[in-house]
């Protein structure tokens, strides 16, 4: 049901000139959270990530993504997150000096098999419309996707994340994948 709803939201957005981008290397554990959009007439200009850095035990790496939204008059008007997991700490805010976010790439570790420690998403970099690259500061496991860009003339205005709930004594991965909406 949730995936069908996400598809319909995306389809409706495409009719209204909205599109979406994602890394293409995300993992499949967990559920898709709600789609969140910047308030009307505002767009993402910065981000922070919640990261659990390597510990002696079950690592989760990337746990959440927060986007900072600004209006056309450059006033910060709020933040959006979709689903989050609460392991680790938030990094500092990464902010475009001029302009708004329009591209992403994600570092993701593939399935480690039954005896390995799965982490799924590990880091996120974003790029501003002027070409400035903002480094997330996550962990180093996995492989970077290629840069995924919003269509010409569009910028990031929304997010939806796929997050695995706490597994108790099982292997936690936290954030697995993300979709970024372009307006």
Secondary structure, 3 states (H helix, E strand, C coil): CHHHHHHHHHHHHHHCCCEEECCCCCCCCCEECCCEECCCCEEEEEEEEEEECCCCCCCCEEEEEEEEEEECCCCEEEEECCCCCCCCEECCCEECCCCCEEEEEEEECCCCCCCCCCCCEEEEEEEECCCCEEECCCCCCCEECCCEECCCCCCEEEEEEEECCCCCCCCCCCEEEEEEEEC
